[in-house]
């Protein structure tokens, strides 16, 4: 068993944004070709505390180097008030020859960066140069900072961003960090969400919202919205937009905005394409210049496995991590 800590995972992924986007692109391509298995995620919820949850995402990803395993990720929004990260995670990789567990990898860094890579890939597929020169980001947590980092890596003309968070200190901290780490992107803190949205045609929404709370009145026509947190937009906003998802069956559940929209509409005709399909054929999506496009990714476990396997191979090459060759007694034989 190979065990990799958060610091080791970060060291292996830092500065690899374009490479990770390519990994995510390939995973979506394989998924669209039927070379992956992604069962529905399992949600563990707690009595009398609807905000907290732990999610299990099992998956298999095929291709030249297949991988299988599971991500186990918790979301405890109250952690933010205590100075802790909202999410924590672990990823377990299994041998495809024996089924035995082979690697246990800290997963919050992988989870954040695969989310950002997916959003950046969607932006590269869905935006024009006129749309991608600047961006608005609602929510100034870990996810949107990674989204901004990945957008800067894949959108060569991105030069400005407006950010908003209900916590002004968090927004200012975001701006200061961006000035240090992303000096080519001028980041300003907007006084309101509406002010942030009005000045841009590319938007990333990554909040802790549990219920829809916004429409598109302040969004310029012809915008692309990366609806990363999935529960922000009213059904009416979804119905008025061109919608792209990672997987319709996954995203239309657990009271996401698209799940609620399906209940209102009685069907899924408002979903126009999957990102995997567009990776293979960008012309598959038709929309007018004035239509808004919303990308709503549920977050498929195969993406976590793609990055986790990349981390595992890199760690083995560099001699990183801690090995426990006796993790399974007697080479994995059952012991009573």
PESUL-V140109 format. One record per backbone hydrogen bond with DSSP energy under -0.5 kcal/mol. NH is the residue of the N-H (numbers start at 1). CO is the residue of the C=O. E is the energy in kcal/mol with one decimal. If there is no record, write none. Layout:
NH;CO;E + NH;CO;E
This chain:
2;102;-2.4 + 3;322;-2.7 + 4;104;-2.2 + 9;5;-2.3 + 10;6;-2.9 + 11;7;-2.1 + 12;8;-1.7 + 13;9;-1.2 + 13;10;-0.6 + 14;10;-2.3 + 16;13;-1.9 + 20;16;-2.6 + 21;17;-2.3 + 22;18;-2.0 + 23;19;-1.8 + 24;20;-2.4 + 25;21;-2.7 + 26;22;-2.3 + 27;23;-2.1 + 28;24;-2.4 + 29;25;-2.1 + 30;26;-2.5 + 31;27;-2.3 + 32;28;-2.5 + 33;29;-1.4 + 34;31;-1.5 + 35;30;-3.1 + 37;60;-2.4 + 42;56;-2.4 + 43;41;-0.5 + 44;42;-0.6 + 44;54;-3.4 + 45;43;-0.7 + 46;49;-0.7 + 46;52;-0.6 + 49;46;-1.7 + 53;75;-1.7 + 54;44;-2.1 + 55;73;-3.4 + 56;42;-2.6 + 57;55;-0.5 + 57;71;-3.0 + 58;56;-0.6 + 59;69;-2.2 + 60;37;-2.4 + 61;67;-2.7 + 62;35;-2.7 + 66;63;-0.6 + 67;61;-2.2 + 68;94;-0.6 + 69;59;-2.0 + 70;92;-2.2 + 71;57;-2.0 + 72;90;-2.8 + 73;55;-2.7 + 73;71;-0.5 + 74;88;-3.0 + 75;53;-3.1 + 76;86;-2.6 + 79;76;-2.4 + 80;77;-1.6 + 81;78;-1.0 + 82;78;-0.5 + 82;79;-1.4 + 83;80;-1.3 + 84;79;-2.5 + 88;74;-1.3 + 90;72;-1.7 + 91;105;-2.7 + 92;70;-2.8 + 93;91;-0.5 + 93;103;-2.4 + 94;68;-2.5 + 95;100;-3.1 + 99;95;-1.6 + 102;93;-3.3 + 103;93;-1.4 + 104;2;-2.9 + 105;91;-2.8 + 106;4;-2.2 + 107;89;-2.6 + 108;89;-0.7 + 111;107;-2.9 + 112;108;-2.3 + 113;109;-2.3 + 114;110;-2.7 + 115;111;-1.8 + 116;112;-2.2 + 117;113;-2.5 + 118;114;-2.2 + 119;115;-2.2 + 120;116;-2.8 + 121;117;-2.5 + 122;118;-2.3 + 123;119;-2.4 + 124;120;-2.4 + 125;121;-1.8 + 126;122;-2.7 + 127;123;-2.2 + 131;128;-0.8 + 132;128;-1.7 + 134;131;-0.6 + 135;160;-1.5 + 136;202;-2.4 + 137;162;-2.7 + 138;204;-2.5 + 139;137;-0.6 + 139;164;-3.2 + 145;141;-1.6 + 146;142;-2.1 + 147;143;-2.5 + 148;144;-2.6 + 149;145;-2.3 + 150;146;-2.6 + 151;147;-2.9 + 152;148;-2.4 + 153;149;-1.1 + 154;150;-1.7 + 155;151;-2.5 + 156;154;-0.7 + 158;155;-2.0 + 159;133;-2.9 + 159;157;-0.5 + 160;133;-1.0 + 161;186;-2.4 + 162;135;-2.3 + 163;188;-2.4 + 164;137;-2.1 + 168;166;-0.9 + 171;167;-1.9 + 172;168;-2.4 + 173;169;-2.4 + 174;170;-2.2 + 175;171;-2.3 + 176;172;-2.5 + 177;173;-2.3 + 178;174;-2.6 + 179;175;-2.2 + 180;176;-1.4 + 181;177;-2.8 + 182;178;-3.0 + 185;182;-2.1 + 186;159;-2.8 + 186;184;-0.6 + 187;185;-0.7 + 188;161;-2.5 + 190;163;-2.9 + 190;188;-0.6 + 196;192;-1.9 + 197;193;-2.3 + 198;194;-2.1 + 199;195;-0.8 + 200;197;-1.5 + 203;224;-2.5 + 204;136;-2.7 + 205;226;-2.7 + 206;138;-2.6 + 206;204;-0.6 + 213;232;-2.8 + 214;232;-1.9 + 219;216;-1.4 + 220;197;-0.5 + 220;200;-0.6 + 222;290;-1.1 + 223;220;-0.6 + 224;201;-2.5 + 225;293;-3.2 + 226;203;-3.7 + 226;224;-0.5 + 227;225;-1.1 + 227;295;-2.5 + 228;205;-0.5 + 228;226;-2.0 + 229;205;-1.9 + 230;227;-0.8 + 234;214;-2.3 + 237;234;-0.8 + 238;234;-1.7 + 239;235;-2.8 + 240;236;-1.3 + 241;238;-1.5 + 242;292;-3.0 + 243;241;-0.6 + 243;270;-0.7 + 244;294;-2.9 + 245;273;-1.9 + 246;296;-0.8 + 251;247;-2.4 + 252;248;-1.8 + 253;251;-1.2 + 256;253;-1.0 + 257;230;-3.1 + 260;256;-2.5 + 261;257;-1.9 + 262;258;-2.3 + 263;259;-1.8 + 264;260;-1.8 + 265;261;-3.2 + 266;262;-2.7 + 271;268;-2.0 + 272;243;-2.5 + 272;270;-0.6 + 273;243;-1.3 + 275;245;-2.5 + 278;274;-1.9 + 279;275;-2.5 + 280;276;-1.5 + 281;277;-2.3 + 284;281;-2.3 + 285;282;-1.0 + 286;284;-0.5 + 291;288;-1.5 + 293;223;-2.7 + 294;242;-2.8 + 295;225;-3.2 + 295;293;-0.5 + 296;244;-2.6 + 296;294;-0.6 + 297;295;-0.6 + 298;296;-0.6 + 303;300;-1.8 + 304;300;-0.7 + 305;301;-1.9 + 306;302;-2.2 + 307;303;-2.0 + 308;304;-2.8 + 309;305;-2.7 + 310;306;-1.5 + 311;307;-2.5 + 312;308;-2.7 + 313;309;-2.5 + 314;310;-2.2 + 315;311;-2.7 + 316;312;-2.4 + 317;313;-2.0 + 318;314;-1.7 + 319;315;-1.0 + 320;315;-2.5 + 322;3;-2.6 + 324;1;-2.6 + 327;324;-1.6 + 329;327;-0.6 + 331;328;-1.1 + 332;329;-1.5 + 333;329;-0.6 + 333;330;-0.9
